[in-house]
Amino acid sequence: MNAQNYSPTTQAAPQWRTSKLLWIGVAILIVGTGPLTVICAAASMGLTSDPNPNPIGPGLLAGLCVPVGGIMTIFGAIITCNRWLTANSTT
C-alpha cells in the first residue's frame, strides 16, 4: 500500500458482525442482575430502612439469569470469534 494513497475512509467495512446471541446474553445478564445490584448498593449507602435486606425476588431473578445469560454470552463470543477468523483468513 502506498502511503500517499492511504485514507481511512477508503478502507472496507469489516466482513463479520458481532453475534446477536452475544448481545442478548449481555442484556439478560444486565437486566437479570440489575435489580439485585441496585438493592445491595442502596443498602450499603444507607438509603434503605433495613441495612441487611433479603431481596428474595431479585435474588431468584439473578440466580436464573446469570447461568442463562452467561452461556448465551459465551456461545455468542465463540460465534463472533469464528466469524472474525473466517473473515480474516488468508486462504
HTML snippet that shows the backbone in 3Dmol.js (N, CA, C, O; Angstrom):
<script src="https://3Dmol.org/build/3Dmol-min.js"></script>
<div id="view" style="width:600px;height:400px;position:relative"></div>
<script>
const pdb = `
ATOM      1  N   MET A   1       0.856  -1.166   0.000  1.00  0.00           N
ATOM      2  CA  MET A   1       0.000   0.000   0.000  1.00  0.00           C
ATOM      3  C   MET A   1       0.902   1.228   0.000  1.00  0.00           C
ATOM      4  O   MET A   1       1.856   1.314   0.773  1.00  0.00           O
ATOM      5  N   ASN A   2       0.600   2.133  -0.836  1.00  0.00           N
ATOM      6  CA  ASN A   2       1.344   3.367  -0.938  1.00  0.00           C
ATOM      7  C   ASN A   2       0.835   4.350   0.104  1.00  0.00           C
ATOM      8  O   ASN A   2      -0.375   4.503   0.267  1.00  0.00           O
ATOM      9  N   ALA A   3       1.746   5.022   0.817  1.00  0.00           N
ATOM     10  CA  ALA A   3       1.355   5.935   1.891  1.00  0.00           C
ATOM     11  C   ALA A   3       0.597   7.135   1.351  1.00  0.00           C
ATOM     12  O   ALA A   3      -0.207   7.731   2.067  1.00  0.00           O
ATOM     13  N   GLN A   4       0.842   7.500   0.095  1.00  0.00           N
ATOM     14  CA  GLN A   4       0.158   8.659  -0.469  1.00  0.00           C
ATOM     15  C   GLN A   4      -1.309   8.362  -0.761  1.00  0.00           C
ATOM     16  O   GLN A   4      -2.143   9.267  -0.720  1.00  0.00           O
ATOM     17  N   ASN A   5      -1.627   7.127  -1.049  1.00  0.00           N
ATOM     18  CA  ASN A   5      -2.992   6.765  -1.400  1.00  0.00           C
ATOM     19  C   ASN A   5      -3.816   6.317  -0.201  1.00  0.00           C
ATOM     20  O   ASN A   5      -5.000   6.012  -0.347  1.00  0.00           O
ATOM     21  N   TYR A   6      -3.211   6.271   0.978  1.00  0.00           N
ATOM     22  CA  TYR A   6      -3.922   5.770   2.151  1.00  0.00           C
ATOM     23  C   TYR A   6      -4.877   6.825   2.685  1.00  0.00           C
ATOM     24  O   TYR A   6      -4.506   7.981   2.885  1.00  0.00           O
ATOM     25  N   SER A   7      -6.084   6.412   2.906  1.00  0.00           N
ATOM     26  CA  SER A   7      -7.086   7.273   3.516  1.00  0.00           C
ATOM     27  C   SER A   7      -7.973   6.395   4.385  1.00  0.00           C
ATOM     28  O   SER A   7      -8.408   5.336   3.933  1.00  0.00           O
ATOM     29  N   PRO A   8      -8.257   6.804   5.630  1.00  0.00           N
ATOM     30  CA  PRO A   8      -9.093   5.973   6.490  1.00  0.00           C
ATOM     31  C   PRO A   8     -10.479   5.718   5.911  1.00  0.00           C
ATOM     32  O   PRO A   8     -11.112   4.718   6.249  1.00  0.00           O
ATOM     33  N   THR A   9     -10.953   6.590   5.059  1.00  0.00           N
ATOM     34  CA  THR A   9     -12.295   6.420   4.509  1.00  0.00           C
ATOM     35  C   THR A   9     -12.330   5.419   3.360  1.00  0.00           C
ATOM     36  O   THR A   9     -13.411   5.006   2.942  1.00  0.00           O
ATOM     37  N   THR A  10     -11.162   5.017   2.839  1.00  0.00           N
ATOM     38  CA  THR A  10     -11.154   4.087   1.723  1.00  0.00           C
ATOM     39  C   THR A  10     -11.087   2.641   2.180  1.00  0.00           C
ATOM     40  O   THR A  10     -11.158   1.735   1.350  1.00  0.00           O
ATOM     41  N   GLN A  11     -10.954   2.400   3.470  1.00  0.00           N
ATOM     42  CA  GLN A  11     -10.912   1.027   3.958  1.00  0.00           C
ATOM     43  C   GLN A  11     -12.300   0.405   3.904  1.00  0.00           C
ATOM     44  O   GLN A  11     -13.310   1.069   4.139  1.00  0.00           O
ATOM     45  N   ALA A  12     -12.323  -0.877   3.591  1.00  0.00           N
ATOM     46  CA  ALA A  12     -13.597  -1.590   3.521  1.00  0.00           C
ATOM     47  C   ALA A  12     -14.125  -1.868   4.923  1.00  0.00           C
ATOM     48  O   ALA A  12     -13.361  -1.975   5.882  1.00  0.00           O
ATOM     49  N   ALA A  13     -15.420  -1.980   5.020  1.00  0.00           N
ATOM     50  CA  ALA A  13     -16.049  -2.321   6.289  1.00  0.00           C
ATOM     51  C   ALA A  13     -15.711  -3.763   6.642  1.00  0.00           C
ATOM     52  O   ALA A  13     -15.485  -4.579   5.748  1.00  0.00           O
ATOM     53  N   PRO A  14     -15.673  -4.087   7.924  1.00  0.00           N
ATOM     54  CA  PRO A  14     -15.368  -5.474   8.288  1.00  0.00           C
ATOM     55  C   PRO A  14     -16.416  -6.435   7.732  1.00  0.00           C
ATOM     56  O   PRO A  14     -17.595  -6.097   7.626  1.00  0.00           O
ATOM     57  N   GLN A  15     -15.971  -7.622   7.384  1.00  0.00           N
ATOM     58  CA  GLN A  15     -16.855  -8.610   6.777  1.00  0.00           C
ATOM     59  C   GLN A  15     -17.530  -9.504   7.805  1.00  0.00           C
ATOM     60  O   GLN A  15     -18.185 -10.475   7.426  1.00  0.00           O
ATOM     61  N   TRP A  16     -17.394  -9.213   9.077  1.00  0.00           N
ATOM     62  CA  TRP A  16     -18.025 -10.004  10.130  1.00  0.00           C
ATOM     63  C   TRP A  16     -18.806  -9.069  11.043  1.00  0.00           C
ATOM     64  O   TRP A  16     -18.534  -7.871  11.124  1.00  0.00           O
ATOM     65  N   ARG A  17     -19.758  -9.641  11.708  1.00  0.00           N
ATOM     66  CA  ARG A  17     -20.574  -8.873  12.639  1.00  0.00           C
ATOM     67  C   ARG A  17     -20.608  -9.597  13.968  1.00  0.00           C
ATOM     68  O   ARG A  17     -20.448 -10.816  14.032  1.00  0.00           O
ATOM     69  N   THR A  18     -20.818  -8.833  15.031  1.00  0.00           N
ATOM     70  CA  THR A  18     -20.952  -9.429  16.344  1.00  0.00           C
ATOM     71  C   THR A  18     -22.255 -10.221  16.402  1.00  0.00           C
ATOM     72  O   THR A  18     -23.293  -9.774  15.914  1.00  0.00           O
ATOM     73  N   SER A  19     -22.184 -11.379  16.996  1.00  0.00           N
ATOM     74  CA  SER A  19     -23.334 -12.270  17.072  1.00  0.00           C
ATOM     75  C   SER A  19     -24.454 -11.653  17.912  1.00  0.00           C
ATOM     76  O   SER A  19     -24.203 -11.039  18.949  1.00  0.00           O
ATOM     77  N   LYS A  20     -25.683 -11.828  17.450  1.00  0.00           N
ATOM     78  CA  LYS A  20     -26.832 -11.361  18.234  1.00  0.00           C
ATOM     79  C   LYS A  20     -26.943 -12.122  19.546  1.00  0.00           C
ATOM     80  O   LYS A  20     -27.415 -11.583  20.547  1.00  0.00           O
ATOM     81  N   LEU A  21     -26.511 -13.367  19.538  1.00  0.00           N
ATOM     82  CA  LEU A  21     -26.545 -14.180  20.750  1.00  0.00           C
ATOM     83  C   LEU A  21     -25.678 -13.560  21.849  1.00  0.00           C
ATOM     84  O   LEU A  21     -26.030 -13.614  23.027  1.00  0.00           O
ATOM     85  N   LEU A  22     -24.555 -12.977  21.463  1.00  0.00           N
ATOM     86  CA  LEU A  22     -23.680 -12.301  22.422  1.00  0.00           C
ATOM     87  C   LEU A  22     -24.400 -11.117  23.066  1.00  0.00           C
ATOM     88  O   LEU A  22     -24.379 -10.967  24.288  1.00  0.00           O
ATOM     89  N   TRP A  23     -25.029 -10.288  22.258  1.00  0.00           N
ATOM     90  CA  TRP A  23     -25.708  -9.103  22.781  1.00  0.00           C
ATOM     91  C   TRP A  23     -26.930  -9.479  23.614  1.00  0.00           C
ATOM     92  O   TRP A  23     -27.212  -8.827  24.619  1.00  0.00           O
ATOM     93  N   ILE A  24     -27.652 -10.508  23.216  1.00  0.00           N
ATOM     94  CA  ILE A  24     -28.808 -10.949  24.002  1.00  0.00           C
ATOM     95  C   ILE A  24     -28.351 -11.488  25.346  1.00  0.00           C
ATOM     96  O   ILE A  24     -28.985 -11.220  26.366  1.00  0.00           O
ATOM     97  N   GLY A  25     -27.262 -12.243  25.365  1.00  0.00           N
ATOM     98  CA  GLY A  25     -26.727 -12.755  26.619  1.00  0.00           C
ATOM     99  C   GLY A  25     -26.283 -11.649  27.558  1.00  0.00           C
ATOM    100  O   GLY A  25     -26.541 -11.713  28.760  1.00  0.00           O
ATOM    101  N   VAL A  26     -25.616 -10.637  27.020  1.00  0.00           N
ATOM    102  CA  VAL A  26     -25.194  -9.497  27.844  1.00  0.00           C
ATOM    103  C   VAL A  26     -26.410  -8.750  28.384  1.00  0.00           C
ATOM    104  O   VAL A  26     -26.419  -8.333  29.543  1.00  0.00           O
ATOM    105  N   ALA A  27     -27.430  -8.580  27.555  1.00  0.00           N
ATOM    106  CA  ALA A  27     -28.645  -7.893  28.002  1.00  0.00           C
ATOM    107  C   ALA A  27     -29.341  -8.677  29.115  1.00  0.00           C
ATOM    108  O   ALA A  27     -29.818  -8.086  30.084  1.00  0.00           O
ATOM    109  N   ILE A  28     -29.401  -9.993  28.982  1.00  0.00           N
ATOM    110  CA  ILE A  28     -30.012 -10.813  30.031  1.00  0.00           C
ATOM    111  C   ILE A  28     -29.231 -10.684  31.332  1.00  0.00           C
ATOM    112  O   ILE A  28     -29.826 -10.595  32.406  1.00  0.00           O
ATOM    113  N   LEU A  29     -27.908 -10.672  31.246  1.00  0.00           N
ATOM    114  CA  LEU A  29     -27.090 -10.513  32.447  1.00  0.00           C
ATOM    115  C   LEU A  29     -27.342  -9.165  33.122  1.00  0.00           C
ATOM    116  O   LEU A  29     -27.467  -9.095  34.344  1.00  0.00           O
ATOM    117  N   ILE A  30     -27.415  -8.110  32.336  1.00  0.00           N
ATOM    118  CA  ILE A  30     -27.621  -6.774  32.904  1.00  0.00           C
ATOM    119  C   ILE A  30     -29.012  -6.639  33.511  1.00  0.00           C
ATOM    120  O   ILE A  30     -29.161  -6.144  34.628  1.00  0.00           O
ATOM    121  N   VAL A  31     -30.025  -7.078  32.775  1.00  0.00           N
ATOM    122  CA  VAL A  31     -31.400  -6.965  33.271  1.00  0.00           C
ATOM    123  C   VAL A  31     -31.638  -7.898  34.456  1.00  0.00           C
ATOM    124  O   VAL A  31     -32.368  -7.548  35.383  1.00  0.00           O
ATOM    125  N   GLY A  32     -31.031  -9.072  34.431  1.00  0.00           N
ATOM    126  CA  GLY A  32     -31.245 -10.040  35.499  1.00  0.00           C
ATOM    127  C   GLY A  32     -30.548  -9.686  36.802  1.00  0.00           C
ATOM    128  O   GLY A  32     -31.073  -9.971  37.878  1.00  0.00           O
ATOM    129  N   THR A  33     -29.379  -9.072  36.725  1.00  0.00           N
ATOM    130  CA  THR A  33     -28.638  -8.741  37.940  1.00  0.00           C
ATOM    131  C   THR A  33     -28.825  -7.294  38.373  1.00  0.00           C
ATOM    132  O   THR A  33     -28.431  -6.930  39.480  1.00  0.00           O
ATOM    133  N   GLY A  34     -29.413  -6.471  37.530  1.00  0.00           N
ATOM    134  CA  GLY A  34     -29.588  -5.055  37.845  1.00  0.00           C
ATOM    135  C   GLY A  34     -30.371  -4.765  39.112  1.00  0.00           C
ATOM    136  O   GLY A  34     -29.900  -4.001  39.954  1.00  0.00           O
ATOM    137  N   PRO A  35     -31.563  -5.354  39.277  1.00  0.00           N
ATOM    138  CA  PRO A  35     -32.337  -5.062  40.490  1.00  0.00           C
ATOM    139  C   PRO A  35     -31.624  -5.456  41.782  1.00  0.00           C
ATOM    140  O   PRO A  35     -31.666  -4.712  42.762  1.00  0.00           O
ATOM    141  N   LEU A  36     -30.977  -6.603  41.794  1.00  0.00           N
ATOM    142  CA  LEU A  36     -30.254  -7.038  42.985  1.00  0.00           C
ATOM    143  C   LEU A  36     -29.069  -6.120  43.264  1.00  0.00           C
ATOM    144  O   LEU A  36     -28.784  -5.801  44.418  1.00  0.00           O
ATOM    145  N   THR A  37     -28.386  -5.701  42.217  1.00  0.00           N
ATOM    146  CA  THR A  37     -27.256  -4.785  42.379  1.00  0.00           C
ATOM    147  C   THR A  37     -27.712  -3.447  42.938  1.00  0.00           C
ATOM    148  O   THR A  37     -27.056  -2.882  43.813  1.00  0.00           O
ATOM    149  N   VAL A  38     -28.826  -2.940  42.440  1.00  0.00           N
ATOM    150  CA  VAL A  38     -29.345  -1.656  42.922  1.00  0.00           C
ATOM    151  C   VAL A  38     -29.758  -1.760  44.387  1.00  0.00           C
ATOM    152  O   VAL A  38     -29.472  -0.856  45.173  1.00  0.00           O
ATOM    153  N   ILE A  39     -30.417  -2.834  44.760  1.00  0.00           N
ATOM    154  CA  ILE A  39     -30.857  -3.008  46.154  1.00  0.00           C
ATOM    155  C   ILE A  39     -29.648  -3.125  47.081  1.00  0.00           C
ATOM    156  O   ILE A  39     -29.627  -2.506  48.145  1.00  0.00           O
ATOM    157  N   CYS A  40     -28.655  -3.900  46.694  1.00  0.00           N
ATOM    158  CA  CYS A  40     -27.466  -4.051  47.534  1.00  0.00           C
ATOM    159  C   CYS A  40     -26.685  -2.743  47.637  1.00  0.00           C
ATOM    160  O   CYS A  40     -26.178  -2.404  48.706  1.00  0.00           O
ATOM    161  N   ALA A  41     -26.588  -2.009  46.533  1.00  0.00           N
ATOM    162  CA  ALA A  41     -25.883  -0.725  46.565  1.00  0.00           C
ATOM    163  C   ALA A  41     -26.629   0.291  47.427  1.00  0.00           C
ATOM    164  O   ALA A  41     -26.013   1.042  48.183  1.00  0.00           O
ATOM    165  N   ALA A  42     -27.963   0.309  47.309  1.00  0.00           N
ATOM    166  CA  ALA A  42     -28.748   1.242  48.125  1.00  0.00           C
ATOM    167  C   ALA A  42     -28.632   0.902  49.608  1.00  0.00           C
ATOM    168  O   ALA A  42     -28.569   1.803  50.444  1.00  0.00           O
ATOM    169  N   ALA A  43     -28.605  -0.376  49.939  1.00  0.00           N
ATOM    170  CA  ALA A  43     -28.473  -0.780  51.338  1.00  0.00           C
ATOM    171  C   ALA A  43     -27.096  -0.429  51.885  1.00  0.00           C
ATOM    172  O   ALA A  43     -26.975  -0.024  53.042  1.00  0.00           O
ATOM    173  N   SER A  44     -26.058  -0.579  51.070  1.00  0.00           N
ATOM    174  CA  SER A  44     -24.716  -0.261  51.555  1.00  0.00           C
ATOM    175  C   SER A  44     -24.506   1.240  51.720  1.00  0.00           C
ATOM    176  O   SER A  44     -23.671   1.666  52.517  1.00  0.00           O
ATOM    177  N   MET A  45     -25.257   2.042  50.973  1.00  0.00           N
ATOM    178  CA  MET A  45     -25.166   3.505  51.130  1.00  0.00           C
ATOM    179  C   MET A  45     -26.104   4.022  52.204  1.00  0.00           C
ATOM    180  O   MET A  45     -26.098   5.217  52.502  1.00  0.00           O
ATOM    181  N   GLY A  46     -26.908   3.149  52.789  1.00  0.00           N
ATOM    182  CA  GLY A  46     -27.819   3.559  53.840  1.00  0.00           C
ATOM    183  C   GLY A  46     -29.101   4.189  53.345  1.00  0.00           C
ATOM    184  O   GLY A  46     -29.753   4.919  54.092  1.00  0.00           O
ATOM    185  N   LEU A  47     -29.473   3.933  52.127  1.00  0.00           N
ATOM    186  CA  LEU A  47     -30.683   4.530  51.554  1.00  0.00           C
ATOM    187  C   LEU A  47     -31.947   3.737  51.874  1.00  0.00           C
ATOM    188  O   LEU A  47     -33.053   4.221  51.633  1.00  0.00           O
ATOM    189  N   THR A  48     -31.802   2.534  52.411  1.00  0.00           N
ATOM    190  CA  THR A  48     -32.965   1.727  52.775  1.00  0.00           C
ATOM    191  C   THR A  48     -33.111   1.699  54.292  1.00  0.00           C
ATOM    192  O   THR A  48     -32.158   1.953  55.029  1.00  0.00           O
ATOM    193  N   SER A  49     -34.322   1.385  54.743  1.00  0.00           N
ATOM    194  CA  SER A  49     -34.548   1.329  56.184  1.00  0.00           C
ATOM    195  C   SER A  49     -33.897   0.101  56.813  1.00  0.00           C
ATOM    196  O   SER A  49     -33.563   0.111  57.997  1.00  0.00           O
ATOM    197  N   ASP A  50     -33.718  -0.956  56.021  1.00  0.00           N
ATOM    198  CA  ASP A  50     -33.095  -2.183  56.509  1.00  0.00           C
ATOM    199  C   ASP A  50     -31.648  -2.228  56.016  1.00  0.00           C
ATOM    200  O   ASP A  50     -31.419  -2.248  54.806  1.00  0.00           O
ATOM    201  N   PRO A  51     -30.671  -2.244  56.920  1.00  0.00           N
ATOM    202  CA  PRO A  51     -29.273  -2.279  56.464  1.00  0.00           C
ATOM    203  C   PRO A  51     -28.861  -3.637  55.885  1.00  0.00           C
ATOM    204  O   PRO A  51     -27.868  -3.726  55.163  1.00  0.00           O
ATOM    205  N   ASN A  52     -29.610  -4.675  56.193  1.00  0.00           N
ATOM    206  CA  ASN A  52     -29.327  -6.013  55.673  1.00  0.00           C
ATOM    207  C   ASN A  52     -30.570  -6.577  54.989  1.00  0.00           C
ATOM    208  O   ASN A  52     -31.224  -7.464  55.537  1.00  0.00           O
ATOM    209  N   PRO A  53     -30.903  -6.076  53.801  1.00  0.00           N
ATOM    210  CA  PRO A  53     -32.128  -6.551  53.147  1.00  0.00           C
ATOM    211  C   PRO A  53     -31.965  -7.987  52.657  1.00  0.00           C
ATOM    212  O   PRO A  53     -30.855  -8.473  52.439  1.00  0.00           O
ATOM    213  N   ASN A  54     -33.103  -8.644  52.493  1.00  0.00           N
ATOM    214  CA  ASN A  54     -33.131 -10.005  51.981  1.00  0.00           C
ATOM    215  C   ASN A  54     -34.049 -10.028  50.762  1.00  0.00           C
ATOM    216  O   ASN A  54     -35.189 -10.480  50.857  1.00  0.00           O
ATOM    217  N   PRO A  55     -33.559  -9.539  49.605  1.00  0.00           N
ATOM    218  CA  PRO A  55     -34.405  -9.455  48.415  1.00  0.00           C
ATOM    219  C   PRO A  55     -34.565 -10.812  47.729  1.00  0.00           C
ATOM    220  O   PRO A  55     -33.727 -11.213  46.922  1.00  0.00           O
ATOM    221  N   ILE A  56     -35.639 -11.504  48.057  1.00  0.00           N
ATOM    222  CA  ILE A  56     -35.863 -12.849  47.522  1.00  0.00           C
ATOM    223  C   ILE A  56     -36.111 -12.813  46.012  1.00  0.00           C
ATOM    224  O   ILE A  56     -35.473 -13.550  45.260  1.00  0.00           O
ATOM    225  N   GLY A  57     -37.020 -11.971  45.577  1.00  0.00           N
ATOM    226  CA  GLY A  57     -37.370 -11.918  44.152  1.00  0.00           C
ATOM    227  C   GLY A  57     -36.192 -11.554  43.264  1.00  0.00           C
ATOM    228  O   GLY A  57     -35.893 -12.286  42.320  1.00  0.00           O
ATOM    229  N   PRO A  58     -35.502 -10.427  43.543  1.00  0.00           N
ATOM    230  CA  PRO A  58     -34.340 -10.097  42.706  1.00  0.00           C
ATOM    231  C   PRO A  58     -33.216 -11.133  42.794  1.00  0.00           C
ATOM    232  O   PRO A  58     -32.476 -11.333  41.830  1.00  0.00           O
ATOM    233  N   GLY A  59     -33.091 -11.785  43.944  1.00  0.00           N
ATOM    234  CA  GLY A  59     -32.082 -12.825  44.063  1.00  0.00           C
ATOM    235  C   GLY A  59     -32.404 -14.031  43.195  1.00  0.00           C
ATOM    236  O   GLY A  59     -31.518 -14.593  42.551  1.00  0.00           O
ATOM    237  N   LEU A  60     -33.664 -14.426  43.179  1.00  0.00           N
ATOM    238  CA  LEU A  60     -34.081 -15.530  42.304  1.00  0.00           C
ATOM    239  C   LEU A  60     -33.932 -15.159  40.832  1.00  0.00           C
ATOM    240  O   LEU A  60     -33.511 -15.980  40.016  1.00  0.00           O
ATOM    241  N   LEU A  61     -34.280 -13.916  40.499  1.00  0.00           N
ATOM    242  CA  LEU A  61     -34.130 -13.448  39.123  1.00  0.00           C
ATOM    243  C   LEU A  61     -32.672 -13.504  38.698  1.00  0.00           C
ATOM    244  O   LEU A  61     -32.359 -13.979  37.606  1.00  0.00           O
ATOM    245  N   ALA A  62     -31.778 -13.022  39.553  1.00  0.00           N
ATOM    246  CA  ALA A  62     -30.349 -13.065  39.227  1.00  0.00           C
ATOM    247  C   ALA A  62     -29.854 -14.503  39.150  1.00  0.00           C
ATOM    248  O   ALA A  62     -29.052 -14.841  38.280  1.00  0.00           O
ATOM    249  N   GLY A  63     -30.326 -15.341  40.050  1.00  0.00           N
ATOM    250  CA  GLY A  63     -29.906 -16.737  40.045  1.00  0.00           C
ATOM    251  C   GLY A  63     -30.319 -17.486  38.791  1.00  0.00           C
ATOM    252  O   GLY A  63     -29.629 -18.412  38.365  1.00  0.00           O
ATOM    253  N   LEU A  64     -31.429 -17.099  38.203  1.00  0.00           N
ATOM    254  CA  LEU A  64     -31.876 -17.736  36.966  1.00  0.00           C
ATOM    255  C   LEU A  64     -31.241 -17.111  35.724  1.00  0.00           C
ATOM    256  O   LEU A  64     -30.990 -17.798  34.734  1.00  0.00           O
ATOM    257  N   CYS A  65     -30.986 -15.815  35.784  1.00  0.00           N
ATOM    258  CA  CYS A  65     -30.483 -15.123  34.597  1.00  0.00           C
ATOM    259  C   CYS A  65     -28.972 -15.253  34.405  1.00  0.00           C
ATOM    260  O   CYS A  65     -28.496 -15.226  33.270  1.00  0.00           O
ATOM    261  N   VAL A  66     -28.217 -15.393  35.484  1.00  0.00           N
ATOM    262  CA  VAL A  66     -26.759 -15.466  35.342  1.00  0.00           C
ATOM    263  C   VAL A  66     -26.323 -16.700  34.547  1.00  0.00           C
ATOM    264  O   VAL A  66     -25.514 -16.558  33.629  1.00  0.00           O
ATOM    265  N   PRO A  67     -26.814 -17.895  34.851  1.00  0.00           N
ATOM    266  CA  PRO A  67     -26.374 -19.037  34.028  1.00  0.00           C
ATOM    267  C   PRO A  67     -26.833 -18.942  32.573  1.00  0.00           C
ATOM    268  O   PRO A  67     -26.067 -19.234  31.654  1.00  0.00           O
ATOM    269  N   VAL A  68     -28.075 -18.535  32.371  1.00  0.00           N
ATOM    270  CA  VAL A  68     -28.607 -18.437  31.005  1.00  0.00           C
ATOM    271  C   VAL A  68     -27.859 -17.365  30.215  1.00  0.00           C
ATOM    272  O   VAL A  68     -27.404 -17.614  29.099  1.00  0.00           O
ATOM    273  N   GLY A  69     -27.735 -16.179  30.794  1.00  0.00           N
ATOM    274  CA  GLY A  69     -27.030 -15.093  30.118  1.00  0.00           C
ATOM    275  C   GLY A  69     -25.560 -15.391  29.929  1.00  0.00           C
ATOM    276  O   GLY A  69     -24.979 -15.023  28.908  1.00  0.00           O
ATOM    277  N   GLY A  70     -24.949 -16.051  30.898  1.00  0.00           N
ATOM    278  CA  GLY A  70     -23.537 -16.405  30.768  1.00  0.00           C
ATOM    279  C   GLY A  70     -23.289 -17.399  29.650  1.00  0.00           C
ATOM    280  O   GLY A  70     -22.347 -17.241  28.874  1.00  0.00           O
ATOM    281  N   ILE A  71     -24.126 -18.420  29.562  1.00  0.00           N
ATOM    282  CA  ILE A  71     -23.976 -19.417  28.493  1.00  0.00           C
ATOM    283  C   ILE A  71     -24.214 -18.781  27.132  1.00  0.00           C
ATOM    284  O   ILE A  71     -23.484 -19.051  26.178  1.00  0.00           O
ATOM    285  N   MET A  72     -25.236 -17.934  27.044  1.00  0.00           N
ATOM    286  CA  MET A  72     -25.510 -17.275  25.767  1.00  0.00           C
ATOM    287  C   MET A  72     -24.356 -16.350  25.374  1.00  0.00           C
ATOM    288  O   MET A  72     -23.993 -16.279  24.200  1.00  0.00           O
ATOM    289  N   THR A  73     -23.783 -15.647  26.340  1.00  0.00           N
ATOM    290  CA  THR A  73     -22.666 -14.755  26.057  1.00  0.00           C
ATOM    291  C   THR A  73     -21.444 -15.535  25.596  1.00  0.00           C
ATOM    292  O   THR A  73     -20.760 -15.118  24.661  1.00  0.00           O
ATOM    293  N   ILE A  74     -21.164 -16.654  26.236  1.00  0.00           N
ATOM    294  CA  ILE A  74     -20.010 -17.475  25.846  1.00  0.00           C
ATOM    295  C   ILE A  74     -20.194 -18.017  24.432  1.00  0.00           C
ATOM    296  O   ILE A  74     -19.280 -17.926  23.612  1.00  0.00           O
ATOM    297  N   PHE A  75     -21.366 -18.578  24.139  1.00  0.00           N
ATOM    298  CA  PHE A  75     -21.601 -19.095  22.791  1.00  0.00           C
ATOM    299  C   PHE A  75     -21.596 -17.976  21.751  1.00  0.00           C
ATOM    300  O   PHE A  75     -21.108 -18.171  20.638  1.00  0.00           O
ATOM    301  N   GLY A  76     -22.130 -16.814  22.100  1.00  0.00           N
ATOM    302  CA  GLY A  76     -22.088 -15.678  21.183  1.00  0.00           C
ATOM    303  C   GLY A  76     -20.670 -15.209  20.917  1.00  0.00           C
ATOM    304  O   GLY A  76     -20.345 -14.830  19.792  1.00  0.00           O
ATOM    305  N   ALA A  77     -19.817 -15.229  21.941  1.00  0.00           N
ATOM    306  CA  ALA A  77     -18.419 -14.847  21.754  1.00  0.00           C
ATOM    307  C   ALA A  77     -17.697 -15.858  20.872  1.00  0.00           C
ATOM    308  O   ALA A  77     -16.863 -15.476  20.051  1.00  0.00           O
ATOM    309  N   ILE A  78     -18.007 -17.133  21.029  1.00  0.00           N
ATOM    310  CA  ILE A  78     -17.392 -18.166  20.187  1.00  0.00           C
ATOM    311  C   ILE A  78     -17.819 -17.974  18.730  1.00  0.00           C
ATOM    312  O   ILE A  78     -16.992 -18.063  17.822  1.00  0.00           O
ATOM    313  N   ILE A  79     -19.093 -17.714  18.509  1.00  0.00           N
ATOM    314  CA  ILE A  79     -19.589 -17.488  17.144  1.00  0.00           C
ATOM    315  C   ILE A  79     -18.928 -16.255  16.538  1.00  0.00           C
ATOM    316  O   ILE A  79     -18.533 -16.270  15.372  1.00  0.00           O
ATOM    317  N   THR A  80     -18.808 -15.189  17.322  1.00  0.00           N
ATOM    318  CA  THR A  80     -18.193 -13.965  16.831  1.00  0.00           C
ATOM    319  C   THR A  80     -16.727 -14.190  16.486  1.00  0.00           C
ATOM    320  O   THR A  80     -16.250 -13.705  15.460  1.00  0.00           O
ATOM    321  N   CYS A  81     -16.005 -14.925  17.340  1.00  0.00           N
ATOM    322  CA  CYS A  81     -14.596 -15.219  17.055  1.00  0.00           C
ATOM    323  C   CYS A  81     -14.459 -16.057  15.789  1.00  0.00           C
ATOM    324  O   CYS A  81     -13.557 -15.824  14.985  1.00  0.00           O
ATOM    325  N   ASN A  82     -15.339 -17.019  15.611  1.00  0.00           N
ATOM    326  CA  ASN A  82     -15.294 -17.832  14.395  1.00  0.00           C
ATOM    327  C   ASN A  82     -15.560 -16.986  13.159  1.00  0.00           C
ATOM    328  O   ASN A  82     -14.903 -17.167  12.133  1.00  0.00           O
ATOM    329  N   ARG A  83     -16.505 -16.072  13.241  1.00  0.00           N
ATOM    330  CA  ARG A  83     -16.771 -15.183  12.090  1.00  0.00           C
ATOM    331  C   ARG A  83     -15.568 -14.312  11.805  1.00  0.00           C
ATOM    332  O   ARG A  83     -15.209 -14.108  10.645  1.00  0.00           O
ATOM    333  N   TRP A  84     -14.937 -13.794  12.851  1.00  0.00           N
ATOM    334  CA  TRP A  84     -13.770 -12.924  12.667  1.00  0.00           C
ATOM    335  C   TRP A  84     -12.612 -13.691  12.051  1.00  0.00           C
ATOM    336  O   TRP A  84     -11.943 -13.192  11.146  1.00  0.00           O
ATOM    337  N   LEU A  85     -12.372 -14.921  12.545  1.00  0.00           N
ATOM    338  CA  LEU A  85     -11.285 -15.714  11.986  1.00  0.00           C
ATOM    339  C   LEU A  85     -11.556 -16.107  10.548  1.00  0.00           C
ATOM    340  O   LEU A  85     -10.640 -16.137   9.727  1.00  0.00           O
ATOM    341  N   THR A  86     -12.809 -16.407  10.239  1.00  0.00           N
ATOM    342  CA  THR A  86     -13.155 -16.764   8.866  1.00  0.00           C
ATOM    343  C   THR A  86     -13.007 -15.566   7.933  1.00  0.00           C
ATOM    344  O   THR A  86     -12.541 -15.720   6.805  1.00  0.00           O
ATOM    345  N   ALA A  87     -13.393 -14.383   8.384  1.00  0.00           N
ATOM    346  CA  ALA A  87     -13.304 -13.194   7.546  1.00  0.00           C
ATOM    347  C   ALA A  87     -11.865 -12.755   7.357  1.00  0.00           C
ATOM    348  O   ALA A  87     -11.540 -12.160   6.330  1.00  0.00           O
ATOM    349  N   ASN A  88     -10.989 -13.032   8.323  1.00  0.00           N
ATOM    350  CA  ASN A  88      -9.609 -12.583   8.239  1.00  0.00           C
ATOM    351  C   ASN A  88      -8.641 -13.679   7.775  1.00  0.00           C
ATOM    352  O   ASN A  88      -7.426 -13.482   7.806  1.00  0.00           O
ATOM    353  N   SER A  89      -9.161 -14.808   7.354  1.00  0.00           N
ATOM    354  CA  SER A  89      -8.284 -15.884   6.890  1.00  0.00           C
ATOM    355  C   SER A  89      -7.715 -15.516   5.519  1.00  0.00           C
ATOM    356  O   SER A  89      -8.381 -14.868   4.712  1.00  0.00           O
ATOM    357  N   THR A  90      -6.508 -15.929   5.276  1.00  0.00           N
ATOM    358  CA  THR A  90      -5.844 -15.573   4.012  1.00  0.00           C
ATOM    359  C   THR A  90      -6.057 -16.623   2.938  1.00  0.00           C
ATOM    360  O   THR A  90      -5.675 -16.410   1.787  1.00  0.00           O
ATOM    361  N   THR A  91      -6.653 -17.739   3.285  1.00  0.00           N
ATOM    362  CA  THR A  91      -6.854 -18.780   2.270  1.00  0.00           C
ATOM    363  C   THR A  91      -8.203 -18.680   1.635  1.00  0.00           C
ATOM    364  O   THR A  91      -8.534 -19.480   0.760  1.00  0.00           O
TER     365      THR A  91
END
`;
const viewer = $3Dmol.createViewer("view");
viewer.addModel(pdb, "pdb");
viewer.setStyle({}, {cartoon: {color: "spectrum"}});
viewer.zoomTo();
viewer.render();
</script>
